[in-house]
Structures are given as structure tokens and as C-alpha cells.
Amino acid sequence: MNIFEKYPKSKYLNGLPIRSDLIFFRERIINLFGFLDGLEDPHFEQQLDQDPHAQLWEMMLAKILKSEGYKPTRAKAGPDFVVEKDGKRIFIEAICVGPGEEDNPNSVPQIVCEVPIAPCVPVEQIVLRICSALRDKKLKYDNYLKKGIVSESDICIIAVSTSKIGHASSGLYPPVIMRATHGLGNQYVVFTHGEEAVEEGIEQCKSILKVGVPDGIDTTFFLSGANNLISAILYSGCSFFSLGFDLFGQSKLIHNPKAHVSLNPGFLKQYRRNFDRRRGYPSIFQLVKVEG
């Protein structure tokens, strides 16, 4: 049963165009839902109408996991998905980061693309939104641990999507997710008087200013042992509405070097193959100078 047959009253589904010149949205969502079917929340239809990006992200996660051969199940009172690998339970808690309230000075402003002058990408505001999401989900995992839903021997992953913010969050270097987890800033190049490049790298940026927070917001989520319960972050800037829908190509798996329980590097083989093909991204670890 496809998603339109299962949820015929959904306002969101009924509002999707039957045909598009470039993207067949209905065919795409039918394909994605085929991976989630049977795993959706009891209130899936209502949630899809209220926050479609969040539900689409869960469909994408289901596709990633099932494409890797896993058999995800829905935790009854805990994270969104759980799979098993090498005798360990792997929990995945999903969140789709939004731009925030319009009247909040720390929110991500709307970016108008069709203008004569290219707008500046609000990188700091995007990173702030990601940092907030990571803190919230870490606290949620702490609560799961207290209740015995997860244990210290389990692997805990936070799955973050920025599709709700838009394409401005993708294609940046260093990636916005690593600006929030490893305290990375902008790229820099040092030139001699003869205009010869003698040094290049990535600045450290261990905190970002936030209106109302004098000391700023910490951006070293994975450089602090306080977050060692989180084994990895699965990040994606892939949008359901993009012309080039490349779920694995637009996703990154970031391991926590200080995790109490490490995630096996072979957890996502398709991602690993994509990672090996991409030139430039691995060099981020060669360019950045990380203390500690």
C-alpha cells in the first residue's frame, strides 16, 4: 500500500502536484515511504501535515538504513529507530532543524535567491540552530539513559537534517555540522608580498556569539567528554524538493572521537564509498589545527 492509499486524507499529500516539469514529487515520496511503511508513528498523518520536513527526514533515514541491509525497528518509548550490528544496539534519534522564529534575532533569515546581488549565507545562525538541536537531543538521550531505555553499552546516534533551512546549509566548507561539532571556522590563506600562498588552513571557532548570551554558544560538541554518550552524528542537507536528490552524496557520518562506545567505521558502506570518491573533504583533517 503506497502512502497516498494509506493516508488519503492528508492535506500535505493531496497538495503535492500530480506532475512537475522537472521533479515527480508523488513518485519520489511513494519510493521513500516504501522504506518507512510499517515503522511510522501512530500519528504520522497528522505530523506529516504539521511538519512534513521532519517526516520526510524519517523516510530518508529508513531508506539509508534499509539500503545498508539493516532491519530497523521503532523503539516503543525512546529514539526513532534501533538496529543491531555486531551484537550491539544502535539507536538513532532524528531531528530536522528549522530556521527558528522570524522575530528572533538568532534565527536564520530567509534567503532570496533571485536577486541581482548574491546574498550572504547566514552561516553563524545556521550553526547556532544545529548546536541547539544537538544539545536538545543529547539531553533527550540522557533522559533515555536514566529511564533505562538505552544503556552505556549502546551506540547512540543523532540524525540531523537541515532541509527545512534550505540549500544555503549545504555545499559550505567546512561543513556546517563540523563547525558545530569541532569548533571550525572559515578557511584562510596566507600570502607573501609576492602573492605566493605560503599557508592555508581552517580557523578555530570554539564559540559563536548569540544575542542575549554574552559568552556565546560552544561549538565543540565532539571535543568535550561531556557528550561521550553520543557515538556519532548522521548529518544530511539533502532536500526532498531538490532537483538532484542524492541522499548518500549529501549526507555525512561524523564519528565522536571521545565517544564512550565507538561506532564501527563500516556502519554505512554506501556512505563510505561516497566518502572515498569525494576529493577535498578528507583534507579537512589535514588543514585544521585542533587543540586537545
HELIX and SHEET records of a PDB file:
HELIX    1   1 ILE A    3  LYS A    6  1                                   4    
HELIX    2   2 LYS A   11  GLY A   15  1                                   5    
HELIX    3   3 PHE A   25  LEU A   36  1                                  12    
HELIX    4   4 PHE A   44  GLN A   50  1                                   7    
HELIX    5   5 PRO A   52  SER A   67  1                                  16    
HELIX    6   6 VAL A  123  LYS A  147  1                                  25    
HELIX    7   7 HIS A  167  SER A  169  5                                   3    
HELIX    8   8 VAL A  176  THR A  181  1                                   6    
HELIX    9   9 PHE A  221  LEU A  223  5                                   3    
HELIX   10  10 GLY A  225  ASN A  227  5                                   3    
HELIX   11  11 LYS A  269  ARG A  277  1                                   9    
HELIX   12  12 TYR A  281  SER A  283  5                                   3    
HELIX   13  13 ILE A  284  LEU A  287  1                                   4    
SHEET    1   A 5 PHE A  81  LYS A  85  0                                        
SHEET    2   A 5 LYS A  88  CYS A  96 -1                                        
SHEET    3   A 5 ILE A 155  SER A 161  1                                        
SHEET    4   A 5 ILE A 230  SER A 236  1                                        
SHEET    5   A 5 SER A 251  HIS A 255 -1                                        
SHEET    1   B 2 LEU A 184  PHE A 191  0                                        
SHEET    2   B 2 ALA A 197  GLN A 204 -1                                        
SHEET    1   C 2 SER A 207  LYS A 210  0                                        
SHEET    2   C 2 VAL A 213  ASP A 218 -1                                        
END                                                                             
